Amino acid sequence: MLDDLPATVTVVIEAPRLSMIKRRSDGRIDFISPLPCPYNYGSIPGRWADDGDPLDAVVMGPRLPAGARVHLPVVGVIDFVDGGRGDPKVICAAAPLSPRQRRGLERFFAVYARFKRVLARARGGRGETRFRGWLRPPSAT
């Protein structure tokens, strides 16, 4: 799944930066957050994660509209497990990540995993959900 990930990918934005609603690529609501997401969140068309959903991508930078298609370099990949299945997050940006941006992503996905665990328990879900670090660490700036 990630072995052949190109250096630059196209991402379709599903949740604009500062949105509280994450939608699936088909428009259905996937997740409602109690806090706004600090990143543009979307997926890479034609690529799938182990959880059966399109491969998630985070686009750094200013707010982009839902449905926007952007073509950006891959600067890292977050190792995330959702419901016991691999759900990596491809991080895309026009420039390398700063140490502050890397720490921000790590904190965000650690908190996001906690919210998803609580939500899964409330729905009777099973399986591990957590942030495990970087699958493909960003290069130092």
N, C-alpha and C positions, 0 to 999 in steps of 0.2 A: 504494500500500500504506500509506504513512504520511500522505499528504496529507489523508485523511479520518479520521485517528485522533482519536477524541474526547478531550476534556480529562480524562475519568474513564473507566477501563476495568475490566473484570472479569478477574482473573487466577486460573488454577487452579495451585496449587503442586504441582510435580513433584519438587523436591529441597528439603527443608527446610534452613534455615540450619544450617551446620556438618555437613551431609551430605557424604559422599565419593562418592556415586553419583548421577549425573544420569540420570533415566529419560525416555524419550519419552512423549508423551501416551497411547500405547497400552500403557504399562507396561514395554516393552523397555528394557534398559540402553543408554544412549547413550554414556556417558562415565564412567570411574572415575578419580577424581582422586587424586593422591598426597597432596594436602592438602585439608582440609575447606573447603567453600565458605562464605565469610563472609556470604552473602546467601541469602534465600529465592529460589528460581529456579523459574519456571514458564512458562506460555504464555497467550496471549489467545485464547480459543475463537473460531473462525470467522474468524480473521485468519491470513494466510500470509506467510512471508518468501520471498525469491527462491530460497532453497535448497529450497523445497518442503515445509519443515517449518512447524508452527505458529509464529507470531510470538512470540519469546522475551520474557519480562518478568522483571525483578528487583524484588523487593518488599523495601524497606528495613524495618528494625524487628526485633522479637523473632521467635524461631523459630515457624514455623507448621507444622501437620501436613501431610503429603502428602495431596493431594486437597482441601485447603481451598480455598474460593472466596472471594476478597476483591475488593472494589470500591474502588479508590483513584485519586487524581489521578495523571496522568502528569507527572513533574517533569523529564524529560529523555529523550533517546534517544541511545544509544551507536552509533557507526558501526563495525560489525564485518563482516569478510569471512571466510567459512569455505569452503575448497575452491574459491575463486574466485567464489563467489556471495554476494550480499548476505544478511546474517544479523543485522540490527539488534537491539539489546537495549533494550526500553522500560523505563525506570526509573520505578517507582511508589513513592510515599511519602505519608504523611499530612501532612507538612510539607515546606517547601523544603529542599534539600540544603545542608549546611554545606560550607565549603571543604574540610574534612578528609574528609567523605564523598565529595565529587567526586574528590579525589586518590586515595582508596582504591579507588573504582570504576575509575579510569584505570589504576592499578597492577595491580589484579586482572585486568582484561581484557587488558592487555599480557602478563602472565604466562600467562594462560589460552590466549592465541593461541600462545605458544611451545609449551606442552604439546600443543595440538591439532596443530601443525605436526609435531612429533616423532612423534605417534601416526599421523598421516596418512602420513608417510614410511615408517614401519614397516609399514603396510598397503598400500603401493604407491600411495597417493593422490597426486593432482596438484592444482595450483591454489593460489593465494595464500590464506593464512589469517593475518589480522592485525587488530589494533585500530587504527582510523584516527582516533580522536577522537570528537567529538560531532556527530551529525546535527542534533540539537535541544538546544543547550546549556541546562543548568539556569539558572534565574534566580538572581542573587546574593541571598544572605541577609544 
